[in-house]
Amino acid sequence: MPTYRAPRGTRDLLPAERPAWRHVADVARSLAHVYGYREIETPLFEQVDVFERGVGAVTDIVEKELFRLQPRTEDGETWALRPEGTAGVVRAYVQHGMQTWPQPVKLWLLGPMFRYDRPQAGRYREFWQWDVEAIGDAGPAVDAEIVELGLRFYDQAGLDDVEVLLNSIGDPACRPAYIERLVAFYRDHADVLPPAERHRLDANPLRLLDSKDPGMAAINATAPRLVDHLCEACATHFTEVQEHLDALGVPYRIEPGLVRGLDYYTRTAFEYYRRGREGQQQALGGGGRYDGLVELLGGKHTPGIGFALGLDRVILALEETGAEVPTESPPIAVVVGADPGATAERLRVATDLRAEGLNVRADLGVRKLGRQLESAAREGARFAIILGDELSEGNVQVRDLEAASQKVVAIDDLPALLSRKSQGG
């Protein structure tokens, strides 16, 4: 047994797994570009207050899952690894005066997030998200754009069975009256509420609607629906979001119990699921509008909306569905030699071919030609470039390892030949 292992809840992404991850990340980057979103990177850790004020102190993320750091400083700051991307992006928006830029400011980042959660299938303590934010536009059209962008991402990544669940959770104008109704409803069921949910009833009753406790499902099925208690402005906004989605041909389903788990959401909330996989632990990603977050983190009142899509969940879903994704590419050729000790020659030829943009490996082991050829074949290379006596005349032997054929080729012609073959020619 190995002495050292990756920390529990994390894992190594081995070379054979990386092409699928690159594929998913490349889809995200390409879509962000064509939709006009600009890349940003924020630190992997922030002041704890960024998350406690932004995400909400009475949330699972802050109460149970925040990775807190103990800095070796005397300035009294406490830090935590980022559990999600939005709060850090909004902090950067405020800190760097992006409110003076043309609005909306459309930003994206892709990277690891951290939550000290109980590890389970699809939930890691270190996980990757694609985070997209549009800050400075209060209208329903950008909501529809964001929702459609996420759905297009899943389709282009290789998942064609993803659907959108949509809801509105109101705003500070209409939510208080609804929460009063909700609290009264739950107090009537207080004797059957799980202990953790009784605590939330006083601290953040809206969170009971997205409880992960199985015992809450039957209770929540009869709870008052927020969508039935929206003020006129929120109801109009929600209707217009749906009209824009309809105009785009985006299918969606209204889910009154969808409130999302973070305090900063207002109005539009949405999640992505594979059909038939709806459930607390099955969401591929989601997002919503956060019109009060910029002000909460020190800026002036500015509307915003965004999403976070979990790449880990996408990779697992692609594996489950058997979707075709890129695999690790073997070298187009391996440079081998008749003289076992002539490693400098093999390295020089391989280096020149690499300068032409070709994926070529040099066999640098001091071993017989037969062993070098066996290694090239096991690696999946298409060709073996054999350096022998012909090299003095500017030629090499090129063996087609698939066709078991061999011919003499001028070394100057190698780049064109290998480039053509690597493109299927």
N, C-alpha and C positions, 0 to 999 in steps of 0.2 A: 504494500500500500504506500502511495506517495506520502511524504512527510507534510508537504504543504499543498493546500487546495485553494481554489477561488473562494472568497467569502460566501457564506450561505446566502442565497437569494441573488447571487450574481453568476455569471458564466462567461467562459471564454468563447469568442466567435472564431472558430477555426477556419483555415484557408478555404476548405470546401464549401463553407456556409457563406462566405463573404460575397460571392457573385449575386446571390439572391438579395442580400442587403443593399448592395450597390444598385441593383435594378430598382428597388423600391425608392431609395434615396434619389436616384437619377430622375425618376418619374416626378417626385416632389419638386426637385429643383427646376425641371423643365416647365412644369405647370406654373410654378411661382413666377417664372420669367414671363411667360406668355400672358399671364393675368396681371402683370404690372406690379408685383410685390417685390420689395427690395430686401436683401439679406441683412440680418443683424446677428451679432453674437453677444450674449451677456455672460457674466461670470457664472461658474458652476455653483458658487455660493453667494449669498446675499445677507444683509442684516436680517435678523429674525423678524423684526417689525415689518419688513416688506411683505412677509407671508402672513404674519398674524393679523395685520391690518387689511391686507389685500385679499387673501384667501378666506380669512375668518378664523377667529380663535376657537369657535365652537364647531369645528369640522374634524373629520377623521384625520385629515392630512396634518393639521396642527396639533390636535390632541394626542394622536397615537403614532403618526407616521413620519414626523419631521426628523430628519437627520441633523441634530444640533452639533456644532463644532465648538471646541474649547480653544479659542485663539490665545496665543502667547503674547498678549499685548497688555498695556496698562490703560488703554483708552476706554475700557468698559464695554466695548461693542461685543455683542453675541451674534454669531453667524449660524447659518444652516445651509446645507446643500439644497439646491433648488428642487422642489417637488413638482413644479409645473412651470411653464414658460411665461404665461401672461403677466404675472405680477412683475417679473424682472424687466420685461419689455416695456411695460408702462412706466416703471421706475426710470428707465433709460429715456423714455419719451419726455418725461418731466425734467430730468436732470440736464438733458442736452438741449432744452428749449425747442423741441420739435413742434410745439404749438405755434411757432412762427413760420413753419414750413407750409407750403401749399397743402391744404387738407382735402381728403383724408390722407394720413400717412399710412402706407401699406407696407407691412414688414413681415418677415418670416425668419425662423431659425429652425435648425434641425440638430438635435443632440441628445445627450443623456440627461435624464432626470433621476431623482433618488427619493425613495420613500421607505421608511422602516416598517414595511408591511410584512404580514405573515406570508412567506413564499408559497406559491401554488401555481398550478398550470396557467401560463399566460400572465402571471403577476410576479414581477421580479423587483428586487430592491434597487437595482439599477436597470433602467429601461430607457428606450429611445422614443422620442416624439417629434413629429413635424408640427410646428406651431406657427399659425398664420393669424395676423392681427390687422384690422383696418380701424384706425383711430381718427375720429374727427368727422364722422358722417352719421347723422341720426336717422337717415331715411331707411325705408324697408328694402330698397333695391339692393343695397350692399349686403343686407342679411341674406337675400336670395343668392347673390353672387358667391358669398362664402359657403353656403350650404351646397350649391351646385359644384363649386370647386372641390370640396371634399368628396362628393360622390364621384366626380370624374377621376379623382386620384385613385379610388378603389378600382374603378373600371379599368383604367390604364395599367394599374399594378397587376391585374389578372383576376380580380374578384368581380363576377357579374351578378352576384345574388345579394348585393347590399341594398338596404332600404333606409330611409330617413324617418325617424320619429321626431315629431315637432310639437312644441307647446309654447305658450306664453306664460311667464310667471309674474306679469304685472310690473309695477314700479312702486316707489315710496308713496305715491298718491293713492293707490288702490289696495296695495298689499296689506296695510295694517288692519283694515276692516275684515279682510279675508282671514287673516291670522287669528283675529278674535273668534271668528266662527270655527276655525280649525282647532284652536285651543279648547273651546267649549266641547267640540265633538270628542277630542281625545280625553278630556277629563271624564266624560261619560263612560269611557272605556279604560279608565286608569287602572282598574283592578286586573286587567289582562295585558297591560303594557309591559314589555321586558324592562328590567331595571335601567339599562342604558338609555332607553327611549324616554323613560320618565324624567331623567335628567335633562334631556334635550327639549322636553315639553316646556320647561321653564326657560332654557337658554336659547333655543333656536327651533321652534316648533315646525317650521317649514321643512327642516331636515328629516322629520319623521316620514315624510312622503317618499323619500328615496332610501329608507332604511334597508340595510342588507339582512336584517333579522327575518328569517322565514315566517316567524310568528306574526309579522306585521302585514303580510300580504292580504289576509282576509279582512283585517280592520281597514286598511287603506282602500280596499275596493269600494267601501261605502262612504269614504270621507268626502267632504265638500270639494268640488273641483274648482281650482283657481281660475280656470278659463271661463267659468260661469260668473265670476265676480270681478271682471276687469273693468276699469274705468273706460270712458268713451275713447280717450286718446290711445290707451293700450289696445283696446279692442279694434280700433281702426288700423293701428299699426300691424296687428296680427293678421287682419283681413288682407291688408295690402301685401304683406310678406307672402301670403298664400297666392295672391293674384300674380305676383312676380314669378313665383315658382311654377305656377301653372303656365305662364307665358314661356318659360324655359323648357317646359315638358318634363320637369323634375317630379317624379312620384314621391309622395310622402304620406305619412299616417299621423293623425293627431293623437297624441298620447297625454291625457290630462295629468297622469301621475309623474310625468317627467319634470323634475325641478332642478336637476344637476346638483352637485355636491359642494359647490363653492359659493361663499356669501356674495361675491361681487356681481352675480348675474342679475339682469333685469330684462323684462320683456322676452324676446326670442330665446328659446333654449332648444337644442336639438342633439340627437345622438344617431350614430350609425350602427346598424346591426346586420348580420347576415340573416336572411329570412328564416324564421323558425328558431332563432337562437336568442330571442329577447330574454334578458335577465340581468341581474345586477352585475354579474361578473363577465358578461358576454359582449359588452359594448366594444366596438373597434375603435371608437373615438367619439368626440362630441365637442360642443361649444355653446356659445351664446353671447348675448349682448351684455355689456358691463358699463352702462352710462355713468355710473358714479365712481368708478375705480380711479380714474385720473385725479379727481378732486381728493379722493381718500389718501392718495399718495403724494399730495402736496401741490398739484397743479390746479388750474381753474377747471370748472365743469366742462367736460369734453366727452362726447359719446364714443363708444367703441364696440367692436364685435370681433370675435375670433374663434378659432377651434384648435384643439390638440388631437392629433391622430397618432395612435400608438403603433409604431413600426413592428414591435415584437408580436402584437396581435395579428398584424397583416401577414407576417412571415408564417406564423402558425396556421392561419387560415389558408394560405397558399399551399402549405404542405398537406393539410387535411383534404383540400379539394383536388389535389394532384395537378394544379395549374402548372403550365410550362413556364419555367423561369430560367434565366441564364445560369450556366454552370461554369466551373473553373476551366479556363482555356489552357490546354497544354502548349508547349512551345511548338512553333511551326517546324523548327529544326534543332538538332543538337550537333555541335561540332565535336567530332571525335578524331583520333589519329592513330596511324599505324605504329608510330613510335610512342610507346607509353610515357616516356619522359618528356616529350615535346609539348609541355603544357603551355608554354609561352606562345607558341604558334596558334594553338587552339583558342587561347584567350584573345589574341589579336584579331583573328578572323571573326570571332563572335562579337567582339566590341565594334568592329567596323559595320557589321550587319545590324547591330542594335542602333547605331547612329542613323540608320535608314528607317528606324521605327519598327523593326521586326522583332518579334518575340523569339529570341534565340538563346539557348543555353550552351555553355561550353563544358564539356566533361573534363574536369581538372584533376581527376584521380589518376595516379600513376598505376595503370593497370592495362592488361592486354586489350586489343581491339574488340575481341569477342565480348568481353564483359562490358565495354563501353556501349556497344550496339544493343546488348540486352537491356541495359539501363535506359537507353533512349526509347526503346520499344515499350518498356513498362511505364514510362512517363507519358506515353501517348503521343509522342512527336510524330509528325508526318514524314519528316526526312532526317537522314543522318548525313552530315557533310564530312566526308572522310579525307583527312589530310595525309598525303603520302608523297611518293617521289614526284608526282605530277605538279606539286606545288612550286617547284623550281621553275616550271614553265608557265606558271600563272593559272594552273588548272586544279580542280579537285574532283573527287568522285562524289556524286550525289545519289544516295540510295533511298528509294521510295519504300518506306517500311511497311506501307499498306499493300502495295502491288508487288513487293519483293523484286523490284527491278532496279537497275543501277546504270548510270551513264556518267561520262566525263563532261564537266561544265567549266567554262572559263570563270575564274573567280570574280571578274568584273561583271559577269552576267547574273551572279547569284541574287543580288537585291531584287532585280526585276522578276526573276523566276519565282522566288519565294513570296514576293508581294502578290504576284498573280495567283499563286496556289493558295495563299492565305485568304484570298477573296473568292475562292471557289473556282478559279480558272484552271 
